[in-house]
């Protein structure tokens, strides 16, 4: 028998408890033995919960119980969760987590500690919720040299953009709808400013390229500046606006990782990823392009990925199964300064003014354009600095990369 303790009884933690107990027999078959939920750690009281008898408030109870084999960390953040994870690993217990912030900031340290202690540290649910991506990237695609990873990594922002595109809602109205439907937090900044996607692309880049990429090394831009004018102009060009996290292996071995809105052609599979769904594309030198699609968040989809890791640990008790990579540093990541691309440009300028600044650009049309502004897509690939230089004489321009 394998005993499990869950840290945190919020959305994901309660989902893990439900899946572990509700699918007990099928999980036992897949894990080659019974998996029992022994403890749930939470500072709150849940007297009416069916798990009421399993709650504890002191982590030391779990830490010092030799019968606890696996700790499932669903607290979130990188304070208490980091302390508890370190202590659990030090005590010789495997840890499974859905905590993207913790893995993005401290993944190298924690995977190394797991290796030293001969236990497992797994985090499939930290990136794609219920979408299998960590295991396929580290195992199924292991024969490939990964060249690039990019995708829609945040369901909240994708929902907002979908509503703007489909129904013409403004950003503020679409955000309010997302909050009313429970897709966005009361403080939505982690989603709409791109920080959530940033943490996820850091994790994917570390696994794909073998060096730790820290969130502070990743230029990050959210969707708060995207307007209905941008949505209309993109549609006229046969494209949709999507917030993408992207990591590219450069020729010198460094990784260019960033988060920003992009114009995506409607023929690209990512253009069809709508609402709260995620889509992640991986480009390998042998396999070419593969895509992973599904619900990137939610109680049961995320719990599904967490419990899959628990089963994996249980089936490999006594052997180490921890992902690992090399430490990061200033030489690991590079910014986007020299990353050239085509650009969507919306500027407060006449058609003639925009054409004068970018003679070879493709001008875009928009419903009910008042003539006070114009938009185009550059014909040539430019770095941001090169583009800014060409637009130096124009007011209030919006710049969005075009994904080719």
C-alpha positions as CSV (number, residue, x, y, z in Angstrom):
1,X,0.0,0.0,0.0
2,X,1.1,3.5,-0.9
3,X,0.0,6.4,1.4
4,X,-0.5,9.9,0.1
5,X,-0.8,13.3,1.8
6,X,-2.3,16.3,0.0
7,X,-1.2,19.8,0.9
8,X,-4.0,22.3,0.3
9,X,-7.7,21.6,-0.2
10,X,-8.5,24.2,-2.8
11,X,-9.7,23.6,-6.3
12,X,-6.9,21.2,-7.3
13,X,-6.4,19.5,-4.0
14,X,-10.0,18.7,-3.5
15,X,-10.1,17.4,-7.1
16,X,-7.1,15.1,-6.4
17,X,-8.9,13.7,-3.3
18,X,-12.0,13.0,-5.3
19,X,-10.1,11.2,-8.1
20,X,-8.0,9.2,-5.7
21,X,-11.0,7.9,-3.7
22,X,-13.6,7.8,-6.5
23,X,-11.4,5.8,-8.9
24,X,-9.7,3.7,-6.2
25,X,-10.1,0.3,-7.8
26,X,-9.0,1.3,-11.3
27,X,-6.0,3.3,-9.9
28,X,-5.0,0.3,-7.8
29,X,-4.9,-1.8,-11.0
30,X,-2.8,0.7,-12.8
31,X,-0.5,1.3,-9.8
32,X,0.0,-2.3,-9.0
33,X,-1.3,-1.8,-5.6
34,X,-3.7,0.2,-3.4
35,X,-3.1,4.0,-3.0
36,X,-4.6,5.4,0.1
37,X,-5.3,9.0,1.0
38,X,-4.0,9.4,4.6
39,X,-3.8,13.1,5.3
40,X,-5.0,16.5,3.9
41,X,-3.2,19.6,5.2
42,X,-5.1,22.8,5.4
43,X,-5.4,25.6,7.9
44,X,-9.2,25.7,7.4
45,X,-11.8,23.4,8.9
46,X,-14.0,21.3,6.7
47,X,-16.4,19.6,9.1
48,X,-18.9,18.6,6.4
49,X,-16.4,17.2,4.0
50,X,-16.4,13.4,3.4
51,X,-12.7,13.6,4.1
52,X,-13.1,15.4,7.5
53,X,-11.2,12.7,9.4
54,X,-8.1,13.1,7.3
55,X,-7.4,16.8,7.9
56,X,-4.3,18.0,9.8
57,X,-3.0,21.6,10.3
58,X,0.7,20.8,11.2
59,X,2.9,19.7,8.3
60,X,5.2,18.0,10.8
61,X,2.6,15.3,11.2
62,X,3.1,14.4,7.6
63,X,6.8,15.0,7.5
64,X,7.5,12.7,10.5
65,X,5.1,9.9,9.5
66,X,7.2,7.1,7.9
67,X,4.1,5.6,6.3
68,X,3.6,8.6,4.0
69,X,5.2,7.8,0.7
70,X,4.0,10.6,-1.6
71,X,3.2,14.2,-0.8
72,X,0.9,16.0,-3.3
73,X,1.5,19.8,-3.1
74,X,-1.4,21.9,-4.4
75,X,-0.9,25.0,-2.2
76,X,0.4,27.2,-4.9
77,X,2.9,30.1,-4.6
78,X,6.6,29.7,-3.7
79,X,6.7,30.3,0.0
80,X,5.1,27.7,2.2
81,X,5.0,25.3,-0.7
82,X,8.7,25.6,-1.2
83,X,9.4,25.0,2.5
84,X,7.1,21.9,2.7
85,X,8.4,20.5,-0.6
86,X,12.0,20.8,0.6
87,X,11.1,19.1,3.9
88,X,9.2,16.3,2.3
89,X,12.1,15.5,-0.1
90,X,14.6,15.7,2.8
91,X,12.4,13.2,4.6
92,X,12.6,10.8,1.7
93,X,9.1,11.3,0.4
94,X,8.3,11.7,-3.3
95,X,6.5,14.9,-4.2
96,X,4.0,15.6,-7.0
97,X,2.9,19.1,-7.7
98,X,0.7,21.3,-9.9
99,X,2.6,24.5,-8.8
100,X,3.9,26.2,-11.8
101,X,5.4,29.1,-9.9
102,X,7.4,26.8,-7.7
103,X,8.7,24.7,-10.5
104,X,9.6,27.7,-12.7
105,X,11.5,29.5,-9.9
106,X,13.0,26.5,-8.0
107,X,12.7,23.5,-10.3
108,X,16.5,23.0,-10.7
109,X,17.0,23.0,-6.9
110,X,14.1,20.6,-6.2
111,X,14.9,18.1,-8.9
112,X,18.5,18.0,-7.7
113,X,17.3,17.4,-4.1
114,X,15.0,14.6,-5.3
115,X,18.0,13.0,-7.1
116,X,20.1,13.2,-4.0
117,X,17.4,11.6,-1.8
118,X,16.6,8.9,-4.4
119,X,12.9,10.0,-4.6
120,X,10.7,11.4,-7.3
121,X,9.7,15.0,-8.0
122,X,7.0,15.1,-10.8
123,X,5.0,18.1,-12.1
124,X,3.0,17.1,-15.1
125,X,0.0,19.3,-14.1
126,X,2.2,22.4,-13.7
127,X,2.0,23.4,-17.4
128,X,-1.0,22.1,-19.3
129,X,-3.4,21.2,-16.6
130,X,-4.9,18.0,-18.0
131,X,-2.9,18.0,-21.2
132,X,0.0,15.5,-21.2
133,X,3.0,17.5,-22.2
134,X,5.8,17.1,-19.7
135,X,6.1,13.3,-20.0
136,X,5.8,13.3,-23.8
137,X,8.4,16.0,-24.1
138,X,10.9,14.3,-21.8
139,X,10.3,10.7,-22.9
140,X,8.3,10.3,-26.2
141,X,10.3,13.0,-28.0
142,X,13.6,12.3,-26.3
143,X,15.3,11.2,-29.5
144,X,14.7,14.7,-31.0
145,X,16.7,17.9,-30.8
146,X,13.9,20.3,-29.8
147,X,14.1,23.4,-31.9
148,X,11.2,25.4,-30.7
149,X,8.1,25.3,-28.4
150,X,5.3,27.7,-28.6
151,X,1.6,27.8,-27.8
152,X,-1.4,29.0,-26.0
153,X,-0.6,28.3,-22.3
154,X,-3.3,30.3,-20.5
155,X,-6.9,29.5,-20.7
156,X,-8.2,32.8,-19.2
157,X,-6.5,35.0,-21.8
158,X,-7.6,32.7,-24.6
159,X,-11.2,32.9,-23.4
160,X,-11.0,36.7,-23.3
161,X,-9.5,36.9,-26.8
162,X,-12.1,34.4,-28.1
163,X,-14.9,36.5,-26.8
164,X,-13.4,39.7,-28.3
165,X,-13.1,37.9,-31.7
166,X,-16.5,36.1,-31.7
167,X,-18.8,38.7,-30.2
168,X,-17.0,42.0,-30.3
169,X,-16.8,42.4,-26.6
170,X,-14.2,44.9,-25.4
171,X,-11.3,43.6,-23.3
172,X,-12.9,45.0,-20.1
173,X,-16.2,43.4,-20.9
174,X,-14.7,40.0,-21.8
175,X,-12.6,40.1,-18.7
176,X,-15.7,40.7,-16.6
177,X,-17.4,37.8,-18.3
178,X,-14.5,35.6,-17.6
179,X,-14.6,36.5,-13.9
180,X,-18.3,36.0,-13.7
181,X,-17.9,32.5,-15.2
182,X,-15.1,31.6,-12.8
183,X,-12.3,31.5,-15.4
184,X,-10.5,34.6,-14.1
185,X,-9.5,35.5,-10.6
186,X,-10.7,38.7,-8.9
187,X,-7.1,39.9,-9.4
188,X,-6.5,38.7,-13.0
189,X,-3.0,40.2,-13.4
190,X,-1.2,36.9,-13.4
191,X,-3.2,35.8,-16.4
192,X,-3.8,39.0,-18.4
193,X,-0.3,40.4,-17.9
194,X,1.2,37.1,-19.1
195,X,3.0,35.9,-15.9
196,X,1.2,32.6,-15.8
197,X,2.2,31.8,-19.4
198,X,5.8,33.0,-18.6
199,X,6.1,30.4,-15.8
200,X,4.9,27.6,-18.0
201,X,7.2,28.4,-20.9
202,X,10.1,28.5,-18.4
203,X,9.3,24.9,-17.4
204,X,8.9,23.7,-20.9
205,X,12.1,25.4,-22.0
206,X,14.1,23.8,-19.1
207,X,12.9,20.3,-20.1
208,X,13.3,20.8,-23.9
209,X,16.7,22.5,-23.8
210,X,18.3,21.2,-20.6
211,X,19.0,24.5,-18.8
212,X,17.0,26.3,-16.2
213,X,15.2,29.4,-17.5
214,X,14.1,31.8,-14.8
215,X,10.9,33.9,-15.2
216,X,12.9,37.1,-14.8
217,X,14.8,36.2,-17.9
218,X,11.7,36.0,-20.1
219,X,10.3,39.3,-21.6
220,X,6.6,39.2,-20.9
221,X,3.7,41.1,-22.4
222,X,0.1,40.4,-21.8
223,X,-3.1,41.2,-23.6
224,X,-4.3,44.4,-21.8
225,X,-3.3,46.5,-24.8
226,X,-5.2,44.5,-27.4
227,X,-8.2,46.4,-28.7
228,X,-11.2,45.6,-30.9
229,X,-9.5,47.6,-33.7
230,X,-6.6,45.1,-33.5
231,X,-9.1,42.2,-33.7
232,X,-10.8,43.7,-36.8
233,X,-7.5,44.4,-38.6
234,X,-6.2,40.9,-37.8
235,X,-9.5,39.4,-39.2
236,X,-9.1,41.4,-42.4
237,X,-5.7,39.7,-42.9
238,X,-7.1,36.2,-42.2
239,X,-5.5,36.0,-38.8
240,X,-6.4,35.8,-35.1
241,X,-4.7,37.3,-32.1
242,X,-3.4,34.8,-29.6
243,X,-1.2,35.2,-26.5
244,X,1.7,32.8,-27.0
245,X,4.6,31.6,-24.9
246,X,7.5,30.8,-27.1
247,X,11.0,29.3,-26.6
248,X,13.5,29.0,-29.5
249,X,16.9,27.4,-29.5
250,X,19.4,29.8,-31.0
251,X,22.5,28.7,-32.9
252,X,24.8,29.7,-30.1
253,X,22.9,27.3,-27.7
254,X,21.1,30.0,-25.8
255,X,17.3,30.1,-25.5
256,X,15.2,33.0,-26.6
257,X,12.0,32.7,-24.5
258,X,9.3,35.3,-24.3
259,X,5.5,35.8,-23.9
260,X,3.6,38.2,-26.2
261,X,0.4,38.5,-28.3
262,X,0.9,37.3,-31.9
263,X,-1.1,37.4,-35.1
264,X,-1.7,33.7,-36.0
265,X,-2.9,32.7,-39.5
266,X,-6.3,31.0,-39.5
267,X,-4.7,28.0,-41.3
268,X,-2.5,27.4,-38.2
269,X,-4.0,24.8,-35.8
270,X,-3.5,27.2,-32.9
271,X,-6.0,29.6,-34.5
272,X,-8.7,27.0,-33.8
273,X,-7.8,26.7,-30.1
274,X,-10.6,28.7,-28.5
275,X,-12.2,29.5,-25.1
276,X,-10.4,28.1,-22.1
277,X,-8.5,25.4,-24.1
278,X,-4.7,25.3,-24.5
279,X,-2.6,24.3,-27.5
280,X,1.1,23.6,-27.4
281,X,3.3,23.0,-30.5
282,X,6.7,21.3,-30.3
283,X,9.1,21.3,-33.2
284,X,11.8,18.6,-33.3
285,X,14.5,18.0,-35.8
286,X,13.3,14.4,-36.5
287,X,9.5,14.5,-35.8
288,X,8.8,17.9,-37.2
289,X,5.8,19.6,-35.7
290,X,3.5,18.0,-33.1
291,X,0.7,19.6,-31.2
292,X,-0.9,18.9,-27.8
293,X,-4.4,20.2,-27.2
294,X,-7.0,20.1,-24.4
295,X,-8.2,21.8,-21.2
296,X,-5.3,23.6,-19.7
297,X,-6.9,24.1,-16.3
298,X,-9.8,23.2,-14.1
299,X,-10.5,21.0,-11.1
300,X,-10.7,17.6,-12.5
301,X,-8.5,18.0,-15.6
302,X,-5.6,19.2,-13.4
303,X,-6.4,16.5,-10.8
304,X,-6.2,13.9,-13.6
305,X,-2.6,14.9,-14.4
306,X,-1.6,15.0,-10.7
307,X,-3.0,11.5,-10.0
308,X,-1.3,10.2,-13.1
309,X,2.0,11.3,-11.6
310,X,1.0,9.7,-8.3
311,X,0.4,6.4,-10.1
312,X,3.7,6.8,-11.9
313,X,5.6,7.2,-8.5
314,X,3.7,4.3,-6.9
315,X,4.6,2.0,-9.8
316,X,8.2,2.9,-9.4
317,X,8.6,2.9,-5.6
318,X,12.2,2.3,-4.6
319,X,13.6,3.8,-7.8
320,X,14.3,7.4,-8.6
321,X,12.1,9.0,-11.3
322,X,12.9,12.7,-11.3
323,X,13.3,15.0,-14.2
324,X,16.4,17.1,-14.1
325,X,18.3,19.7,-16.1
326,X,21.4,21.9,-15.8
327,X,21.4,25.2,-13.8
328,X,20.6,28.4,-15.5
329,X,22.6,31.6,-15.7
330,X,23.2,34.8,-17.5
331,X,24.5,32.9,-20.5
332,X,21.4,30.6,-20.7
333,X,18.7,32.9,-22.1
334,X,18.8,35.8,-24.5
335,X,16.2,38.5,-25.0
336,X,14.2,39.2,-28.1
337,X,16.3,42.2,-29.2
338,X,17.7,40.4,-32.2
339,X,14.6,38.2,-32.9
340,X,13.4,39.4,-36.3
341,X,9.8,38.8,-37.5
342,X,7.1,40.3,-39.5
343,X,4.9,42.7,-37.6
344,X,1.4,44.0,-37.4
345,X,1.5,47.8,-37.0
346,X,-1.4,50.0,-36.0
347,X,-0.5,53.7,-36.0
348,X,-2.2,57.1,-35.6
349,X,-1.4,58.0,-39.2
350,X,-2.9,58.2,-42.7
351,X,-2.5,55.4,-45.2
352,X,0.1,57.5,-47.0
353,X,2.0,58.2,-43.7
354,X,2.1,54.5,-42.8
355,X,3.1,53.6,-46.4
356,X,5.9,56.2,-46.3
357,X,7.3,54.6,-43.1
358,X,7.0,51.0,-44.4
359,X,6.9,51.1,-48.2
360,X,6.6,47.4,-48.7
361,X,4.0,46.7,-46.1
362,X,0.5,45.2,-46.7
363,X,-2.1,47.6,-45.7
364,X,-5.1,46.3,-43.8
365,X,-8.8,47.3,-43.9
366,X,-11.2,47.6,-41.0
367,X,-14.9,47.9,-40.5
368,X,-15.9,51.5,-39.8
369,X,-12.4,52.9,-39.9
370,X,-12.5,56.6,-39.3
371,X,-9.3,57.4,-41.2
372,X,-7.4,58.7,-38.1
373,X,-5.4,55.5,-38.0
374,X,-4.1,52.9,-40.3
375,X,-2.7,49.4,-39.9
376,X,-0.4,47.1,-41.9
377,X,1.7,43.9,-41.8
378,X,5.4,44.4,-42.6
379,X,6.6,42.5,-45.7
380,X,10.1,42.0,-44.4
381,X,11.2,40.5,-41.1
382,X,12.6,43.2,-38.7
383,X,13.8,43.4,-35.1
384,X,11.7,45.5,-32.8
385,X,14.5,48.2,-32.8
386,X,14.6,48.3,-36.6
387,X,10.8,48.7,-36.7
388,X,10.7,51.4,-34.1
389,X,13.3,53.3,-36.0
390,X,11.2,53.2,-39.2
391,X,8.1,54.4,-37.2
392,X,9.9,57.1,-35.3
393,X,7.7,59.9,-36.9
394,X,4.4,58.2,-36.2
395,X,2.2,58.6,-33.1
396,X,0.7,55.9,-30.8
397,X,1.6,52.7,-32.7
398,X,0.6,49.2,-31.6
399,X,3.1,46.5,-32.5
400,X,2.3,42.8,-32.5
401,X,4.5,40.0,-33.9
402,X,3.2,37.9,-36.7
403,X,3.7,34.1,-36.3
404,X,5.0,32.7,-39.6
